[in-house]
Amino acid sequence: MQKPLTFLAPLAFIAALALPAAAQETVKADPSVVVATVGETEITVGHMIVAWASLPQQYQDLPDDVLFEGILDQLVQQTALQQQFSGDLPKRVELQLENELRSLTAGEAINGIMDQPLSEEEVQAAYNEEYSNVEQEQEYNASHILVETEEAALAVVEELAGGAEFAAVARENSTGPSGPNGGQLGWFGKGAMVPEFEEAVVTLEVGAVSAPVKTQFGWHIITLNETRIQKAPALEDVRSEIEMQIRQVRAQAKIDEVTAAANVDRTGAEGVVPSVIKQVTVLE
C-alpha cells in the first residue's frame, strides 16, 4: 500500500471551485462582470463564485436565484461595513489573512503537482503493486431460515429432509428480513457474518443444509448455494482511485522534498507551552 497524502487541507478550497458538470450552466460565466458597486468598490461574478464555493454543501444546493441574491446581499453588506470601518485591524485578522494566503498559495502549488499528466506505465505499475499480491479470498452465496427456538429449527430441518423446497420453507417460516426472498443472503466473504454463522457456512458443501445454528439473532438453518474466488478488480474499474493515489503520493513526495530543503529553524518553539495556541484573547 502506498503512502497516502497527509497534507490536503489547502486543496479543499480548490476542490470546491471545481464545479460538478451537472451544476454548471451552458452559458460560461465571466468572472470579470461587475454585478454591483458599493461606492468605488466593484463586486464581480468572480467574487460571487468564490463566495459560493466556500459555502457548506447544504447551502450550495439551494436554488440558483436564492443563492445569487443571498450571496450578493452578503457581499454588498460586507463591503459597506468594510468601508465604514476605521482604525487598525486586530492582530488576529492580520494573522488570519497571512494564514489564508499561505494556505491558498500552498494549495495552488499542490494542485499544480497533482495536475501533472500520468503515463499508462505509472498507472499499470501502481495497479500491479496494489493488487498483484492481494490474497484471493473465498466468497459464499448462502440462504438461511431464521426461527426463534431450537424446536422450531428442528421442525424446519425435518421438513427439508422430507423434500420441501428450501426457498418455500424460508418464505413460510423465516423471521429474518430475507425470508420473503426465500432466505437469500447473496454473496459475502469472511468476516461479514457473525462467527457461529460463518463457521457453519465454510464447512458446508454446495447444496448441503446445516444442522440448526444458534446465534444472537436466533436459530438458523443454512444452505450453501455457491462459492467463488474473489478476484482483483479490473484496472478500468479502479483507474480513478489508482490515479488519485499516484497524484497524492507525488504531492506528498514534493511536500517532503521542499520541506527538507527549506531552511527551517524550530528552536523558537522550544519551551513554549502548547496551551498558548488557545489564548485567542491576546490577539485583540
JOWOHU-V900784 format. One record per pair of residues at least 24 apart in sequence whose ideal C-beta (glycine too) atoms are under 10 Angstrom apart, sorted by sequence separation. I is the first residue (numbers start at 1). GAP is how many residues later the second one is. D is the distance in Angstrom with one decimal. If there is no record, write none. Layout:
i: <I,I>
gap: <GAP,GAP>
d: <D,D>
This chain:
i: <47,48,51,143,145,146,196,200,47,50,145,197,202,48,144,145,147,194,201,48,51,143,145,146,147,148,193,43,47,145,146,147,23,43,145,146,147,193,19,144,145,146,44,143,145,146,17,43,47,144,146,147,17,19,35,43,145,146,16,19,41,144,145,17,18,41,43,143,144,16,17,35,36,43,13,16,17,23,35,36,38,42,145,146,183,185,15,16,23,38,41,143,145,183,187,14,16,25,36,37,38,41,143,144,183,186,187,13,35,36,38,39,143,144,183,185,187,190,12,13,16,19,23,35,38,39,41,142,143,144,166,176,184,187,189,12,37,38,41,142,143,175,176,183,36,38,40,141,142,143,166,175,187,16,38,39,141,142,174,175,176,38,140,141,142,140,141,142,174,139,140,141,174,139,140,161,173,139,140,144,160,139,140,138,139,142,170,137,138,140,157,169,137,139,140,144,156,157,170,137,157,142,157,166,142,144,156,166,167,144,153,154,155,166,140,142,153,154,142,153,166,141,152,153,140,151,153,160,140,142,150,159,149,156,160,138,140,142,145,150,156,157,141,144,147,153,154,156,140,143,144,152,153,155,145,146,152,153,154,142,150,151,153,144,146,148,149,150,152,148,149,146,147,148,146,147,144,146,147,145,146,147,144,145,146,144,145,146,144,145,142,143,144,145,143,144,142,143,142,143,140,142,143,141,142,140,141,142,140,141,142,140,141,13,139,140,141,139,140,138,139,13,14,138,139,12,13,137,138,139,10,11,15,136,137,138,139,10,14,18,136,137,9,10,13,14,17,136,137,10,11,12,13,135,136,10,11,14,15,134,136,9,10,11,14,134,9,10,13,134,7,8,10,11,133,134,7,10,11,14,131,132,9,10,131,8,130,131,7,11,130,131,128,131,5,127,130,8,127,127,128,131,127,130,5,126,127,124,127,130,131,123,126,127,130,129,127,128,120,126,127,130,123,126,127,129,125,126,124,127,123,126,127,122,123,126,122,125,123,123,126,2,118,122,118,2,119,1,2,118,122,1,114,118,114,116,116,114,115,118,114,113,114,116,113,116,111,114,110,113,114,110,113,112,113,110,111,113,114,110,113,109,110,112,113,110,109,110,109,106,109,106,96,92,95,92,94,92,93,91,92,91,92,90,91,90,11,5,2,5,8,11,4,7,3,5,6,2,5,8,1,2,4,5,7,8,3,4,5,6,7,2,3,5,6,2,5,4,5,7,3,6,7,2,3,5,6,7,3>
gap: <24,24,24,24,24,24,24,24,25,25,25,25,25,26,26,26,26,26,26,27,27,27,27,27,27,27,27,28,28,28,28,28,29,29,29,29,29,29,30,30,30,30,31,31,31,31,32,32,32,32,32,32,33,33,33,33,33,33,34,34,34,34,34,35,35,35,35,35,35,36,36,36,36,36,37,37,37,37,37,37,37,37,37,37,37,37,38,38,38,38,38,38,38,38,38,39,39,39,39,39,39,39,39,39,39,39,39,40,40,40,40,40,40,40,40,40,40,40,41,41,41,41,41,41,41,41,41,41,41,41,41,41,41,41,41,42,42,42,42,42,42,42,42,42,43,43,43,43,43,43,43,43,43,44,44,44,44,44,44,44,44,45,45,45,45,46,46,46,46,47,47,47,47,48,48,48,48,49,49,49,49,50,50,51,51,51,51,52,52,52,52,52,53,53,53,53,53,53,53,54,54,55,55,55,56,56,56,56,56,57,57,57,57,57,58,58,58,58,59,59,59,60,60,60,61,61,61,61,62,62,62,62,63,63,63,64,64,64,64,64,64,64,65,65,65,65,65,65,66,66,66,66,66,66,67,67,67,67,67,68,68,68,68,69,69,69,69,69,69,70,70,71,71,71,72,72,73,73,73,74,74,74,75,75,75,76,76,76,77,77,78,78,78,78,79,79,80,80,81,81,82,82,82,83,83,84,84,84,85,85,85,86,86,87,87,87,87,88,88,89,89,90,90,90,90,91,91,91,91,91,92,92,92,92,92,92,92,93,93,93,93,93,94,94,94,94,94,94,94,95,95,95,95,95,95,96,96,96,96,96,96,97,97,97,97,97,98,98,98,98,99,99,99,99,99,99,100,100,100,100,100,100,101,101,101,102,102,102,103,103,103,103,104,104,105,105,105,106,106,107,107,107,108,108,109,109,109,111,111,111,111,112,112,112,112,113,114,114,115,115,115,115,116,116,116,116,117,117,118,118,119,119,119,120,120,120,121,121,122,123,123,124,124,124,125,127,127,128,128,128,128,129,129,129,130,130,131,132,132,132,133,134,134,134,135,135,136,136,137,137,137,138,138,139,139,140,140,140,140,141,141,142,142,142,142,144,145,145,146,149,149,152,187,188,188,189,189,190,190,191,191,192,192,193,193,194,237,239,240,240,240,240,241,241,242,242,242,243,243,243,244,244,244,244,244,244,245,245,245,245,245,246,246,246,246,247,247,248,248,248,249,249,249,250,250,250,250,252,253>
d: <8.7,6.6,6.3,7.0,6.1,8.6,8.4,9.2,9.3,9.9,4.7,7.1,9.3,9.5,7.5,9.4,6.1,9.7,9.4,6.8,9.3,6.5,9.1,8.7,7.1,6.4,9.8,9.6,6.0,5.8,5.1,6.2,9.9,7.2,4.5,5.3,9.0,9.7,8.7,7.4,8.9,3.7,9.5,9.3,7.9,9.0,7.5,5.0,9.4,7.0,7.9,10.0,7.5,9.1,8.7,6.7,9.1,7.3,9.2,8.2,9.8,7.0,7.6,9.3,9.0,9.7,9.4,7.4,9.3,8.8,4.9,9.6,6.2,6.5,8.8,4.2,9.4,8.2,6.2,9.6,8.5,9.4,9.5,8.0,9.4,8.9,9.1,6.8,8.9,5.8,5.3,8.7,5.4,8.7,9.5,9.1,8.6,8.3,7.4,9.3,9.1,9.2,6.4,5.2,8.7,9.5,8.3,7.1,8.6,5.8,9.1,8.0,3.8,9.0,7.9,8.9,9.5,10.0,10.0,7.2,9.4,9.6,9.4,9.5,4.1,8.3,8.0,8.5,5.1,6.4,9.9,7.3,7.9,7.5,6.3,9.7,8.9,5.5,7.0,8.4,6.2,8.9,8.0,9.9,8.4,9.8,9.0,8.2,5.3,9.3,7.1,6.8,8.8,8.6,8.7,5.9,7.5,8.6,9.7,9.8,8.4,6.7,8.6,6.5,9.0,9.6,5.1,7.7,9.2,9.9,7.1,8.0,8.9,5.2,6.1,8.2,9.1,6.7,7.5,9.6,5.6,5.0,8.5,7.3,8.6,8.6,8.7,5.4,7.3,8.9,7.2,8.4,6.4,9.2,8.8,7.7,9.4,8.7,9.3,9.5,6.9,8.7,6.5,8.4,9.9,9.3,8.0,9.7,9.4,9.0,9.9,8.9,9.9,5.3,8.6,9.1,8.5,6.3,5.4,3.6,9.2,9.7,9.0,8.3,5.3,9.6,8.4,7.1,7.3,7.8,5.9,9.6,9.5,8.6,8.3,7.7,8.6,9.9,9.4,7.2,9.7,5.9,9.2,10.0,8.5,8.4,8.8,5.1,9.5,9.6,8.5,8.9,3.8,10.0,9.6,9.9,6.8,7.5,9.2,9.3,9.6,9.0,5.9,8.4,8.9,9.6,8.0,5.6,9.7,5.2,6.5,6.3,6.1,7.0,5.2,5.2,9.8,7.1,8.2,8.8,5.6,7.8,9.9,6.9,8.3,4.7,4.6,9.7,6.5,8.1,9.7,9.3,4.6,8.7,7.3,7.5,5.7,5.3,6.6,8.5,9.8,5.3,6.1,7.5,6.1,6.4,4.5,8.7,8.3,4.3,9.4,7.7,7.3,9.2,8.8,5.6,7.7,6.8,8.4,6.0,5.2,7.7,8.2,7.6,7.3,9.0,6.3,9.9,6.3,5.0,8.6,9.9,9.1,10.0,7.4,7.3,9.8,4.9,5.1,9.7,4.9,4.8,6.8,6.7,6.1,7.3,9.9,6.0,9.8,8.1,9.2,7.8,9.8,9.3,6.5,4.4,5.4,8.2,8.9,9.0,7.6,8.6,3.0,9.6,5.1,9.2,8.0,7.9,9.9,5.4,8.1,9.1,8.1,5.8,9.6,9.6,9.8,6.0,6.5,9.5,9.5,7.7,9.7,8.3,4.1,7.8,8.6,7.1,7.4,7.8,9.7,9.6,9.9,8.6,8.5,8.8,10.0,9.8,9.2,9.3,9.2,7.9,5.0,7.9,8.8,9.8,9.9,7.1,7.1,8.8,9.1,7.4,10.0,8.1,6.8,9.5,9.7,10.0,9.8,9.8,5.2,7.6,6.8,5.1,9.8,9.8,9.7,8.2,8.9,9.7,5.7,6.3,9.8,9.2,6.2,5.3,8.8,9.0,9.8,6.9,8.3,7.1,9.2,5.9,5.8,7.1,9.8,8.5,7.6,5.9,9.5,7.2,9.8,7.5,8.5,10.0,8.0,9.3,8.1,9.0,4.1,7.6,7.3,7.1,9.8,9.8,10.0,6.7,9.5,5.7,5.3,9.5,4.9,9.5,9.5,9.5,8.8,8.8,9.4,5.0,5.1,9.0,9.4,9.5,8.8,7.7,7.9,7.5,9.0,8.8,8.3,9.9,9.1,6.8,6.8,9.4,8.9,9.0,8.5,8.4,3.6,4.6,7.0,6.3,7.7,5.8,9.8,9.2,9.7,8.8,7.7,8.5,7.7,9.7,9.6,8.2,9.2,5.8,3.5,8.2,9.1,8.0,6.1,7.0,7.6,9.4,8.6,7.9,8.8,9.7,7.0,8.3,6.2,5.4,6.3,5.2,4.6,7.5,9.5,5.4,6.2,7.9,9.6,9.3,8.6,8.0,9.5,9.5,9.5>
